[in-house]
């Protein structure tokens, strides 16, 4: 496909694809723009690799649908991982984090922003990315023992910040 042909196709399909994605993400303009961009990037990649021929709006909507599905799956997985932060996670420190059981994920993110950057990093690596302590230790270039201590301090910092914000 020549660049000219793709530009014509893009101009012909952009509004339809964007409108579909915009509705699928309930009017979140920034997210719709991102997912529409990802849709066209996937199409360019597929065409460039010879895996697809751009041929119709329904095909483009199918690609966009997959991008929307991937987005919601990823968001669901991240929310599930975040919920372990204040639920009964595998860390053995659920007694410290019981206060978080009824909190919304957005509120937890707000509280996370109030902890120190290194604590935020290890908490995100542990509970969002679901890394093991060994993997976190390698990522932050510390020993496993130092990383375990850092996680304990990070959870304490999180709880302290939560109680400070709560009052």
C-alpha positions as CSV (number, residue, x, y, z in Angstrom):
1,X,0.0,0.0,0.0
2,X,1.4,3.4,-0.9
3,X,1.4,6.3,1.5
4,X,-1.1,8.1,-0.6
5,X,-3.5,5.2,-0.6
6,X,-3.2,4.9,3.2
7,X,-3.7,8.7,3.7
8,X,-6.9,8.5,1.6
9,X,-8.0,5.4,3.6
10,X,-7.2,7.2,6.9
11,X,-9.2,10.3,5.9
12,X,-12.1,8.1,4.8
13,X,-12.2,6.0,8.0
14,X,-10.9,8.1,10.9
15,X,-14.2,9.7,11.9
16,X,-16.1,6.4,11.8
17,X,-13.4,4.6,13.9
18,X,-13.0,7.5,16.4
19,X,-16.8,7.7,16.8
20,X,-17.0,3.9,17.5
21,X,-14.2,4.1,20.0
22,X,-15.5,7.3,21.7
23,X,-18.8,5.6,22.3
24,X,-17.1,2.4,23.5
25,X,-15.2,4.3,26.2
26,X,-18.2,6.2,27.3
27,X,-17.1,9.6,26.0
28,X,-13.6,9.7,27.4
29,X,-12.0,11.9,24.7
30,X,-8.4,11.3,25.6
31,X,-8.8,7.6,25.9
32,X,-10.7,7.5,22.6
33,X,-7.9,9.4,20.9
34,X,-5.3,7.0,22.3
35,X,-7.2,3.9,21.2
36,X,-7.9,5.3,17.8
37,X,-4.2,6.0,17.4
38,X,-3.4,2.5,18.5
39,X,-5.9,1.1,16.0
40,X,-4.3,2.9,13.1
41,X,-0.8,2.0,14.3
42,X,-1.8,-1.7,14.4
43,X,-3.2,-1.4,10.9
44,X,0.0,0.2,9.6
45,X,2.1,-2.5,11.3
46,X,-0.1,-5.3,9.9
47,X,0.0,-3.8,6.4
48,X,3.7,-3.2,6.5
49,X,4.3,-6.8,7.6
50,X,2.1,-8.1,4.9
51,X,-0.4,-9.6,7.4
52,X,-3.4,-7.6,6.2
53,X,-4.8,-5.6,3.5
54,X,-6.8,-2.5,4.5
55,X,-10.1,-3.1,2.8
56,X,-13.1,-1.8,4.6
57,X,-14.6,0.2,7.5
58,X,-16.0,-3.0,9.1
59,X,-12.5,-4.4,9.2
60,X,-11.2,-1.2,10.8
61,X,-14.0,-1.3,13.4
62,X,-13.0,-4.9,14.1
63,X,-9.4,-3.8,14.8
64,X,-10.7,-0.9,17.0
65,X,-13.0,-3.3,18.8
66,X,-10.0,-5.5,19.7
67,X,-8.1,-2.4,21.0
68,X,-11.1,-1.5,23.2
69,X,-11.4,-5.0,24.5
70,X,-7.6,-5.1,25.2
71,X,-8.0,-1.8,27.1
72,X,-10.8,-3.0,29.3
73,X,-9.1,-6.3,30.0
74,X,-5.9,-4.4,31.0
75,X,-7.9,-2.0,33.2
76,X,-9.7,-4.9,34.9
77,X,-6.4,-6.7,35.6
78,X,-4.9,-3.5,37.0
79,X,-7.9,-2.9,39.2
80,X,-7.8,-6.5,40.4
81,X,-4.1,-6.1,41.3
82,X,-4.7,-2.7,43.0
83,X,-7.5,-4.3,45.0
84,X,-5.0,-6.7,46.5
85,X,-3.3,-3.6,47.9
86,X,-6.1,-3.0,50.4
87,X,-7.6,-6.5,50.4
88,X,-6.2,-9.7,51.7
89,X,-3.1,-9.8,49.5
90,X,-0.4,-12.4,49.6
91,X,2.0,-10.2,51.5
92,X,0.8,-11.2,55.0
93,X,0.2,-7.6,55.9
94,X,-3.5,-7.5,55.3
95,X,-4.0,-6.4,59.0
96,X,-2.3,-3.1,58.1
97,X,-4.2,-2.6,54.9
98,X,-7.8,-3.6,56.1
99,X,-8.7,0.1,56.1
100,X,-8.5,0.0,52.3
101,X,-11.2,-2.7,51.7
102,X,-14.0,-0.2,50.9
103,X,-11.9,2.3,48.9
104,X,-12.3,2.9,45.2
105,X,-9.2,2.3,43.0
106,X,-9.1,6.0,42.1
107,X,-8.9,7.0,45.7
108,X,-6.1,4.5,46.3
109,X,-4.2,6.0,43.4
110,X,-4.7,9.5,45.1
111,X,-3.3,8.1,48.3
112,X,-0.4,6.4,46.5
113,X,0.6,9.8,45.0
114,X,1.2,11.0,48.6
115,X,3.9,8.4,49.5
116,X,7.5,8.9,48.7
117,X,8.6,8.0,45.1
118,X,10.6,4.9,46.1
119,X,7.7,3.6,48.2
120,X,5.2,4.3,45.4
121,X,7.5,2.5,43.0
122,X,7.8,-0.7,45.0
123,X,4.1,-0.7,45.8
124,X,3.2,-0.4,42.2
125,X,5.8,-3.1,41.2
126,X,4.4,-5.4,43.8
127,X,0.6,-4.9,43.6
128,X,0.0,-3.5,40.1
129,X,2.7,-5.3,38.1
130,X,2.5,-8.3,40.4
131,X,6.2,-8.8,40.6
132,X,7.8,-11.0,43.2
133,X,10.1,-9.5,45.9
134,X,13.1,-11.0,44.0
135,X,12.0,-9.3,40.8
136,X,11.5,-6.0,42.5
137,X,14.9,-6.3,44.2
138,X,16.6,-6.7,40.8
139,X,14.5,-3.8,39.4
140,X,15.5,-1.4,42.1
141,X,19.0,-2.8,42.5
142,X,18.8,-3.8,46.1
143,X,19.1,-7.0,48.0
144,X,16.0,-9.1,48.6
145,X,16.2,-8.4,52.4
146,X,16.5,-4.6,51.8
147,X,13.5,-4.8,49.3
148,X,11.4,-6.7,51.9
149,X,12.2,-4.0,54.4
150,X,11.4,-1.3,51.8
151,X,8.0,-2.9,51.1
152,X,7.2,-3.0,54.8
153,X,8.1,0.7,55.1
154,X,6.1,1.5,52.0
155,X,3.0,-0.2,53.3
156,X,3.4,1.7,56.6
157,X,3.8,5.0,54.6
158,X,0.7,4.2,52.6
159,X,-1.4,3.5,55.7
160,X,0.0,6.6,57.4
161,X,-0.8,8.8,54.4
162,X,-4.3,7.2,54.1
163,X,-5.1,8.0,57.7
164,X,-3.7,11.6,57.3
165,X,-5.8,12.2,54.2
166,X,-8.8,10.5,55.8
167,X,-9.0,12.9,58.7
